[in-house]
Amino acid sequence: MKCTNCGIDVPANDLNCPDCGAITARTKADLQKTDPAMTQGIAWALIAMGVLGLAFVISNAWTDWYSGLDYVGPVALLLLGGFTFFVARSKK
């Protein structure tokens, strides 16, 4: 894709020209593209929240309010983060 403002080549996953900052997205399909680096960042954030959640649940396992259901949230975050990371890596 070429920038209409300055004429340089713009990478396929960028919506703005890196040189002049002009918006290069012209169609709905351009706006629906995903940035693989941002998707991987979100995946790592979900994995980190899952690990921290598991650490919190394990560290409080000795309390009276402990339940096996306490693991559902952190494990779900880990699975979602892992799936997102896998999808982001496969789309590169």
C-alpha positions in Angstrom: 0.0 0.0 0.0 1.3 3.5 -0.8 0.7 6.6 1.1 -1.4 9.1 -0.8 0.2 12.0 0.9 3.9 11.4 0.5 4.0 8.3 -1.8 6.2 6.0 0.3 5.4 2.3 0.8 3.5 1.6 4.0 3.7 -1.9 5.6 0.5 -4.0 5.3 -0.4 -3.9 9.0 0.0 -0.2 9.5 -3.0 2.1 9.3 -0.9 5.3 9.4 2.1 6.4 7.3 5.3 6.1 9.3 6.8 9.1 7.5 4.0 11.8 7.5 1.4 10.2 9.8 -1.4 10.3 7.3 -4.2 7.7 7.6 -3.8 5.1 4.9 -6.8 3.0 5.7 -9.4 3.5 3.0 -11.8 0.6 3.3 -13.6 -1.3 6.0 -11.2 -4.3 5.4 -8.2 -2.0 6.1 -9.7 -1.0 9.4 -10.4 -4.6 10.5 -6.8 -5.7 10.2 -5.1 -6.8 13.4 -1.6 -5.9 14.4 0.3 -9.1 15.3 2.6 -7.4 17.8 -0.3 -5.9 19.7 -2.1 -9.2 19.7 1.0 -10.9 21.2 1.2 -8.2 23.8 -2.4 -8.8 24.8 -1.7 -12.5 24.9 1.3 -12.0 27.2 -0.8 -9.7 29.5 -3.5 -12.4 29.8 -0.9 -15.1 30.6 0.7 -12.9 33.2 -2.7 -12.1 34.8 -3.4 -15.9 34.9 -0.1 -16.7 36.5 -0.5 -13.9 39.1 -4.1 -15.1 39.8 -2.9 -18.7 40.3 -0.1 -17.5 42.6 -2.7 -15.5 44.6 -5.1 -18.5 44.9 -2.3 -20.9 45.8 -0.9 -18.5 48.4 -4.4 -18.2 50.0 -5.2 -21.9 49.9 -4.9 -22.3 53.6 -7.8 -19.9 54.4 -11.4 -20.8 55.3 -12.9 -19.4 52.1 -10.8 -21.7 49.9 -12.7 -23.4 47.1 -11.7 -25.4 44.1 -13.6 -23.0 41.9 -11.0 -20.3 42.8 -8.8 -21.8 40.1 -11.4 -21.3 37.3 -10.6 -17.6 36.7 -6.8 -17.8 36.5 -6.9 -21.0 34.5 -9.4 -19.4 32.0 -7.0 -16.4 31.7 -4.1 -18.7 31.0 -6.0 -20.7 28.4 -7.3 -17.6 26.7 -3.8 -16.0 26.7 -2.3 -19.2 25.3 -5.0 -19.4 22.6 -4.5 -15.8 21.7 -0.7 -16.2 21.6 -1.1 -19.3 19.4 -3.4 -17.5 17.0 -1.1 -14.4 16.8 1.9 -16.6 16.0 0.0 -18.6 13.3 -1.1 -15.4 11.5 2.5 -14.1 11.0 
